[in-house]
Amino acid sequence: MPMTPTLNVDPTVMTNNWSQGLSNPVNQAKLVYGYTHPDRAFNADPAGAEAAWQAGITRAQSVHKYSNNLGAADVNKAADNMAQFGGANWSSAGTSKKYKYAAKAPALAQAINTVKASIAQMPKGRGQANINRAVAWMQQMGAYYGKI
């Protein structure tokens, strides 16, 4: 059989190689090793990371990435993915990602309890009093944005 050059990328081959690469236990072990033995910790330079993040946002805005991707969305495929995988993924997140929620829950509970105690001191009643309580709740919980 003669050898022939590959002039075009075959999306089926590409997809199969990607899928096999992810499911390969050797590659999984490499991923875990690389994550647990980084050259540099992901949070080594928070200020530099924020600057790079902002530069990335600026670049994405300059090429209208958000609107282009949104316009190219296939809602039928999204619905199909939800029907096939979404429910199961949602259910499994309750166990597989519970550790993430558990790590944040104490700080979130403290924030809610602090704001709740503050709101409890405000006058209750119909109309403006309830509006004031609702606005105070939103503002005080908003103070925790990005901190929990």
N, C-alpha and C positions, 0 to 999 in steps of 0.2 A: 504494500500500500504506500503510495507516495505521500510525502509530507506536504501539506499545503499551509500557507500562512492564514492566520485568523485576521480577517479584514474587518469583521464586525463583532461587537459584543452580543452574545446570545443572552437575552434576559432570563430564559429558563435555566441555562447553565449557571448564570450569575446568582439566581435565586436559590438554586439547589446547593451551590457551594456555600452561600451565606448560611443557609439553614443547617447544613452539615457542620459547618464551622462552629456555630453556636451550640449545637448538641454534643460536640466532641468533648469528652471528659478531660482530655489533655488541655484543650483550650480553656475550659472552665478553670482548671487548676492554675493555668498561666494568669488568667484574669484575677483570681483570688490572690495569687502571689504578688502580682504587680500592684494590686490595690493595697495590700498589707505591707509592701516594701517599696514605697514610692521614692523617687529621687528627691522629691520635694513635696511636702504636705500641701494638699489643695488649699488650705487656709493660711499658708505661710506669709502671704502678702495681701491682706484684705483690701488695702487702698489701691494697690496695683490691679487687683482683680476687678474692683469696681470701675476703674478707669477703662480697662479692657472691655468690660461688659457694656459700658456707655458707648465706647467706640463701635462695638458690634451693633448696638441699637441704631446708632447714627448711620452706619453702613446699610443696615437692613431697611431703614426708612428711605435712604437715598435711592434704592432700587425698588421701592414699593413692594417689598417681600410679603408683608402681611396681606395686603389687598390682592396681590397676585396669587398667593396660596389659597386665600379664602375663595377667590373666584374660580380656582381650579378644583375645589372640593367636590367630591362625588358623594352626594347625599344618599344615593342608593347603596353605595358600598359601605357608607357609614352605618346605615340602617342594618345592612346585612351583617356587618361586624358586630354590632350590638346584639343582634339576635343570636349569632353564633357564639360570641365570646363574652360580651359585656356583662351579662347576668352572672356567669360563673366567676369572672374576674372580680366583680363587685363582692360576691360572697366570699371568695378566698382572701380578699384584702382584709376582711375582718380578723383573719388569723395570721396571714403572712405579713401584714403590715401593722399588726397590733403593737409591736414594740415601738414603732415610731410614734403612734398615738400616746402610748404609755409614757414615753419620754417627755412629751409636751404637756400632758394632762395636768401635772401638779402646778405648773406655771399658769396655765389657762384657768384652772380652778381658782387659784389665788387671785388672779385678775378679776374674774367674775365675782368672787366673794367681796373683794375690795370695792368694786364699783357698786355692787348690790347694797353694801352697807352705807355707802355715800348717798345713793338714791333713796334709801329708806329714811334718811333724815330730811328729805324734801317734802313739802306739802303735797298731800294727795287730793284727788278730786277731779271732777269733770272739767273739760275745757283746757284752759291755759296751764293749769297745774300739771295735768298729764302730758301735755305737749312739752313742758319744761323738763319733766322727768325723762321722757323719751329722748329728747335732745341731749340731756346730760349723760344718759346711758351711752348714746352713740359717741359723743365726744370723749368720754372717759375711756371707753373700750378702744376707741381709735388711738388713744395715746399708747396703747400696747402694740400697735401695728408694727410688724417687723422685728419685734422684740421677743416674741414667743416662738 
